[in-house]
Amino acid sequence: MGNCKSSSRARLGKAHVVPDSEWRMQDFGKTHVPDLEWRINDFSSLLETGAKSAKSDAFHCSGYNWYLHVSPMHKEIGSETQYVALRLKTSEASMVPGHTVHVVFELSIYNHTKGMYCGCKDTYNFHFKNTYSKEQCLIPLQELLKSSAFLVDHSCVFGVEILKIDVSSPEKMAVVVQKKDTTVQNLFVQKKGFVKRTYTWNMNNFLDLDLDHFVRSPTFEVDGHKWYVRIYPRGDKYSTDCLSLYLYLDASDELHLESKKVVVMTLSILDQKNGKHLTATSGLLVFTGGCGWGWADFLGLKNLKDPSGGYVVGSSCVVKADLTIVGSSNDG
């Protein structure tokens, strides 16, 4: 999430897939003016990472923070065809408990031959614990890779325009979507030379920690920048009876970033008895100073406390972070 505050973080959600046996994109014409224009440079490099998804940096619209999420090799249930699929995400920090935010929006890809965006219109009800829209398949991956209309100089441009926002709440607010200049972002994925680091955090006093709040690890350095892990032993406000776990780029690095870091991360809690470690791996994420990504519902508290498991042995808990910097992001 762009320009994150030091307390900001974002959950990584599960895919919500609606099967669609056909792919159809309508031409939006000149009426489609994206709130976000996201150029992925060298699309093949994104595919070569093997990542299931990539998420933009945040863009702002009508008091909310939003992200565009691209799944470049998405498969529908019962199909082997790979699609390029898009969905919209909002920031948990933008959501108010008890409010439902009904959004009408358009997801798109730029057709250079026609000089216009093509895509589909969608609606979704976002709320405090439901921040991802459905995935919409825009075009089969192989069609995109063969197309000189959508893929130019090995790059493609995706967009999202938010058309209408209605808030269902005790106040029954109507939000006026204020149009402003398009936010332009560029994602660069390296072909080689990834920077990788594994950090292991041994907590020997886990049961003595302030379990009602978060605890952060010592900082560790990757690619000349400071990172740390943040754990909520009893879960944060977005979780449901689960431990929450996040990776952060230290806020002190904000002024030292030439560009934002594009990262793939794996967070783990080690099973010290049976070796059945619990892990979760992200897609491509954009990190800025003070920004954190992770999982609110990382590990159920019941499983955490189970004496037959090895997640907490005595008062020892071991967390591991595997971090790979695969590229950079900037505002164009």
N, C-alpha and C positions, 0 to 999 in steps of 0.2 A: 504494500500500500504506500503510495507516494507521499513524501513529506510526513512520514509517520511520526506521531508523538512518541515519547519514550515509553509510554505505557501501552502503546498500541500493539495488537497482534491480530492474527487472522487464522481462522480454522481452515483446514483442508477437508472438503466434504466428499461424500460418496456420490458416484454417478447416479443420476436419475434419468433413465433412458425410456423414451417412448418410441416403440418400433414404428418405422415408416417404410413401406416396401418400395417407394419411389422417391427419387430426389428431384425436387423442382425448385428453381430459383426464379423469382420474378424480377424484371428490370424495374428498379426504383426510380430511374430518371433523375431529373435535377431536383426533385422535391426532397430527396434523401440527403440530409447534411449531417454527417456523423458527429456525435459528441466526442467519440474517440476514433482516430485513424491510427491503426497499429500495423507498422511495416515489419514483417519478419524477413530479415535479410538472409539469403542463402538457405532456403527452406529445406534443402536436402541435408544440411548440417543438423537441423533440428531433428530430422528423421533418424539420422545416424546416432544420435545420443540414445535412442531407444526409449526416450521418455514418453509416457502416455499422454502428457498434456503440457501446455505452457500457459502461464497466466501473465497478463499485462501488469504494468504498474497501475496505481490507482488513477482514476479521473473523477472529476467532481461535477455533479449535476444536481441542482435544486436542493442543496443541503445534505446530500448523501455522497458517500464514496462508493465507486463502482469499479469492477474489473471485468475484462473480457478474457474468457477461458477458451482455448483452442485445443481440441483433441485431434491430432493429425492422422491417427490410425484407428479411429473408433469403429467398432463392429456392433451392429445391431444384434439383438437376440435372434438366434437361428440363422444368421447370415455370416458368410465368410468375407464379404466385401468390406474393404476398409473405406471409411468416409472421413472427410474433414468435417468435424462437427464443432459448433460454437454454442456457448451458453453465457449468460450474464450472471455475475456474482455481485452482491453488495457486501459492505463491511459490517461485521457484527456491531462495531462501535457506533454505527449509524442507526441501528435498530433500537427501538424502545420496547421493552417487554409489554405485552398486551396490545401492541399495535400490529396491524397487518398492512403492508404496503403493496397495493395492486399497481403493477407497472405494465404499460403497453410499450413495446420497443421493437426495433428492427435490427436483425443481425445480417451482416453483409460481407461480401468480398468484392474487390474492385475489378471490373472488366476493362482492361486497357484498350481493347479493340473498340468497344462501344463508348468508352469515355464516361462510364457511369457505374454505380454500385448495383450489384444484384444480390438477392438474398430472400429472407422470409420475415414475416411479421409474427410476433409472439406476445403472449401475456403471461404473467406469473404473479402469484401472491407470495411476497417475501415477508418473513417475520424473524423474530429474535433467534430462533434455532433452525431456520430454514432459509439459507442465504444464497443457494444456487438455483438457477432456473433449470428447466429441462434442457437436455442437449438436442440441438437441431442439426441434422445432417444437411450440409449445403451441397457437397459435391463429392463423388467418389475420388479417393486419393489418386488413383491412376489417371483419371480424367484430368485432374489438376496438373499432374506432372507432365502430361502431354500437351497441355494447353498453352499457346502463346498469348492468349487473352488474359489469363489470370496469373501466369507466372512469367515475369519479365526480369531479365538479368538475375535469374535464380531466386527472385524475391516475390512475395505477394503481400497484398494489403488487405487487412480486415477492418471492419467498422461496426459500430453500434450507435444507433440513435434512440434516445429515450423520448417517447412521444407524449406520454401521459402518466401521471402519478396520482393515485387516490389513496388516502390513509384511512383505514377503518380503526377508529379509536373512540374512547368516550367523548373526545372533542370533535370527532368526525371532520377532520381537516381535509381541505382540498389544497393540493400543492400545485402552484403554477410552475410549469417547466420553463425555466428561463433560458433562452437560447443565447449562447455565447460562442466565441471562436472555438473551432475544433481543436481538441487536444491531440497533438501528434507525438507518437512514441515510436522508437526504433529498437528492435531486438536484434542483437548480433550473437550468433552462436559460433564458437571456434570449431575448426575441424580437428585440431589436435592441441597438445600442450595444456590440457586441463590441469588445474591445480587441485590436488586431493589431500585431505587430512582427516585423520581419525582422532577424536578426543574421547577419553574415558574419564568419567567422573565417579569416583568412589566416595559414596557417602557412608561413613562408618557410624554416624549418629542419626540415622534417618528417623528413628522413633522419638528422638529428642527435639526434632525440628518443630518450628511453629507450623503445625499442620493446617491451620486455618488461613494461612497466607502463602504467598509464593516464596520460593528459595531459588537463588541464582547461583550458578557454578562460578568458579574462578574464570576469568577471561582467558582465552587461548587465541593464538595468532594463526591466521591463514591468509596467504597472499598479501602480507603486510598490514592486515586489518584485524581488529579485535572482535571476537565473537564470544557468546556465552549461551548456556542452556538455562532455561527457566522452567521450574517444575512447581505445580500446584498439587501437593500430596492428597488433598481432598477435593480437587477439582476447582476450576474457576467458575464464574457465573454462567458460562455457556455450556457447562458439562452437565451430565445426568449420572450421578453416582459413579463418577470415574475420575481417575488421576488425569491431569492435563499436562502436556509437555510441549515446549516451544524452543525454537532456535532463534537467537537475536544477533543482529549486527550492532555492536555497541554504538550508542548515540555519540560518543566522543569522536567517532570516525566520520561523522557527517561532513565536516569541512575538508577532509582529506580524500574524499572520493572524487576521482576524475569522472567517473561514470558509475551508474548503479550496477551492482553485482547480480548476475544471473546464476542461480545455484540449483543443484539437485541435492537433496539431503535425505539421509536415512537416520531416524532416531530409534533407539532401542533401549529396552530395559532387560538386563541380562538375568536369565534363570540360572542362579548359582548352584542349584542342585541337579537339575536334569538336562541342562543345556538347551532347553526349548525357549530360546530368547524371543521376546515379543518385539517385532520391528514394524515400522511404517516408512514408506518411501514416497517422496513427493514427485511431482512433475517439475518443470522449470519454473522457478520463482524469482521475482525481482526483489532484491533487498536494498534498502537504504538505511542510513544510520538511525538507530532507535526502532527499527522495524523488526517484527517477529512473525514467523509462520510456524504452524504446528497443528496439533490435534487436541481439542478440548476433551474428547472421549477417547483417550489413548488406552487406558487400562482400567477395567472395572474394579472398584474398591473391594468387592468380594473376592476377586481373583488375586488382587494385590495382597490381601491379608490371609489368604489360604495357606495354612502351614505346610501343606503337602507340595506347594509350589516353591520355587526358589527365588521369587522376586525380592523378598525381604528375608534375610537370614540373620537371626539375632537382631541387630540394629543396622545391618549392612544392606544398602541398595546401590546397584551399579547401573549408571546410565551411559550410553555410548552415542556419540554423534559422528556420523560419516558425512563429510561435506565435500562436494565437488563444484568448483567454480567453472562453468562451461561457457561463459560469455559475459556480455555487458548490455546495458540498456541506457538510452538517453532520450531526451525530449527533442523532437525535431522542429 
